Amino acid sequence: MPFESSSLTRVLSKTPLLVCAALVLATTPVHASLYSLSASGTVQSNPSGNSTIPIGTPWAFQLIYDTAAPDLDQTQTGSSDPTFGLFANSGVVPALDSFHYQAGVYEVAIDHPADFGTGSDIVITFTSGANAIDININAPSLFPPLGGGAVSFHADFNHFATVPIFTSDGLPTNTALGPGSFEQSTVSLLPPSTEVSGSSLATFSVTAVPEPSVAALAIVGFLPLLVAIERAFRAPPH
């Protein structure tokens, strides 16, 4: 059927608002604050001999964190310390977004900031003698038990050379970091009275987490306009 002038009038009356909304979406900057820290290796120490994760088991983990989270160092030091960064989920922006760890059949996933328990944090050391990342994850209800008790997670990555690999005590954003960036590392599960750990890294990476592209946002903004036009074509003449 022909496109009636009354239908065209209805579409045009809506077009400025719809187009403006789409343009706002298309021109709004995307603030990328989420980063992923991933590492992998093999279990090299299991003093309890727990058969769930025998020595030689490959492990891997990924932690996604928000670089917009505030440094809470003053809660421990009493004042801001440029050589010490403490990032947890008690600030106005939660630092820890999600976490996944797997070693053989043992697996844990934390998919929401609210699921990280007390004591979960990322600690950054930024001094002339050491650059280090310490990660502590506590979520007793989500970690499968080992050795008859609750399990937590700890990882530390340490660089002692005189040339620093960090530029501040903030959460790491240096995507050039790799397994060779650290002279000493340990990634551990901590069941009661023992430690299941590995100290040799097969992989290590820090990457920005992709966010919706500007083009995708623009398409979403134009969808209402397309729907309005399609409905106008279908509308009976008055």
C-alpha angles and dihedrals in degrees: 000000000000120000103255120223090233089057090049090052091053092050094046091050089059098038101083093054094044094046092047090051090050092048091051090053092046094051099039108108117241109232108212107202102144119095132180125220112195132177139167140188141128133285108260101168130046108151094178091055090229106184093212091075109020122189110279094037112139114238132191135176140183126199121188115201137178116240089199089071114113124249106251096190092124089067088069104026100035092235140040112286117196091203096054129056124187118187123181140146096264094084128088088268115040111235098205114064105167141341136198128183130175133177112171108303092348112097139162130182128189109187105173134050091233091061094065110101132222112295095032108133150127117240121197124198115199113176137131090259102040144024111190143167118207119187124192122183123185122178107135095181093054102042110081108238121258128191090010096300150068121300132215132183132236132176131173129185116191133193116186103170118116093244106079123227093199128063097202143355090271127114110289119268098160103123090188091073115115140162090283092058092081131062095197131025138164129185113189147176109210114208118168114306096347145064133227104201151151128205102186117083121215092181138006128174143163115204137169113250110240115244129198109293123243089243091055091050090051091052090052089051093053095048094086089052091052091048091050092052092047091051091048091056089053097044115108116241118260 
